[in-house]
Amino acid sequence: MAEQTSTDPLVALLADMTASSIEASELDAETLLLVRIAALVAVDAPLPSYLMNLGAADELDIAPERVHGVLTAVAPIVGTARVVSAAIKMMEALGIRIELAELALEADATE
């Protein structure tokens, strides 16, 4: 089982579940992330879920075009409303990531 690093039991549980899922999957990292994003769209996941998974996709250097391709692929199955909802949440999540990165840079500059 994955080692717990958070003091919040719920966060630790989610981290353990994610780590176990990654370890159990035979998919390569990029495919795994794209499938996870497709699943988020299908269940109309909340913004924090996109924030975490888009962050992981960014760390793996997954091109935005690949994520766009996922939205295109699932649209006929999940419907327009879910895809639009996901796109909006992804844009908001990316905006939050940019703000956090800028804050981190500012903090580093003042140290």
URFEN-V998845 format. One record per residue. N is the residue number from 1. RES is the residue in three letters. SS is DSSP state (H for helix, E for strand, - for the rest). PSI is psi in radians with two decimals (none if undefined). Layout:
# URFEN-V998845
n=(N;N)
res=(RES;RES)
ss=(SS;SS)
psi=(PSI;PSI)
This chain:
# URFEN-V998845
n=(1;2;3;4;5;6;7;8;9;10;11;12;13;14;15;16;17;18;19;20;21;22;23;24;25;26;27;28;29;30;31;32;33;34;35;36;37;38;39;40;41;42;43;44;45;46;47;48;49;50;51;52;53;54;55;56;57;58;59;60;61;62;63;64;65;66;67;68;69;70;71;72;73;74;75;76;77;78;79;80;81;82;83;84;85;86;87;88;89;90;91;92;93;94;95;96;97;98;99;100;101;102;103;104;105;106;107;108;109;110;111)
res=(MET;ALA;GLU;GLN;THR;SER;THR;ASP;PRO;LEU;VAL;ALA;LEU;LEU;ALA;ASP;MET;THR;ALA;SER;SER;ILE;GLU;ALA;SER;GLU;LEU;ASP;ALA;GLU;THR;LEU;LEU;LEU;VAL;ARG;ILE;ALA;ALA;LEU;VAL;ALA;VAL;ASP;ALA;PRO;LEU;PRO;SER;TYR;LEU;MET;ASN;LEU;GLY;ALA;ALA;ASP;GLU;LEU;ASP;ILE;ALA;PRO;GLU;ARG;VAL;HIS;GLY;VAL;LEU;THR;ALA;VAL;ALA;PRO;ILE;VAL;GLY;THR;ALA;ARG;VAL;VAL;SER;ALA;ALA;ILE;LYS;MET;MET;GLU;ALA;LEU;GLY;ILE;ARG;ILE;GLU;LEU;ALA;GLU;LEU;ALA;LEU;GLU;ALA;ASP;ALA;THR;GLU)
ss=(-;-;-;-;-;-;-;-;H;H;H;H;H;H;H;H;H;H;H;H;H;H;H;H;-;-;-;-;H;H;H;H;H;H;H;H;H;H;H;H;H;H;-;-;-;-;H;H;H;H;H;H;H;H;H;H;H;H;H;-;-;-;-;H;H;H;H;H;H;H;H;H;H;H;H;H;H;H;-;H;H;H;H;H;H;H;H;H;H;H;H;H;H;H;H;H;H;H;H;H;H;H;H;H;H;H;H;H;H;H;-)
psi=(2.61;2.58;2.36;2.24;-0.14;2.62;-0.24;2.04;-0.64;-0.80;-0.73;-0.73;-0.81;-0.70;-0.73;-0.76;-0.75;-0.80;-0.74;-0.70;-0.76;-0.76;-0.63;-0.36;2.53;0.11;2.63;2.85;-0.75;-0.82;-0.74;-0.81;-0.71;-0.65;-0.72;-0.72;-0.71;-0.72;-0.65;-0.73;-0.78;-0.60;0.10;0.96;2.73;2.83;-0.77;-0.54;-0.71;-0.69;-0.83;-0.81;-0.60;-0.57;-0.77;-0.69;-0.69;-0.74;-0.53;0.07;0.67;2.16;2.47;-0.52;-0.55;-0.72;-0.72;-0.70;-0.62;-0.79;-0.73;-0.72;-0.66;-0.23;-0.81;-0.39;-0.80;-0.34;2.80;-0.75;-0.75;-0.69;-0.75;-0.77;-0.79;-0.76;-0.74;-0.79;-0.65;-0.74;-0.74;-0.73;-0.74;-0.64;-0.72;-0.76;-0.71;-0.78;-0.76;-0.71;-0.73;-0.71;-0.69;-0.71;-0.72;-0.73;-0.72;-0.65;-0.51;-0.18;none)
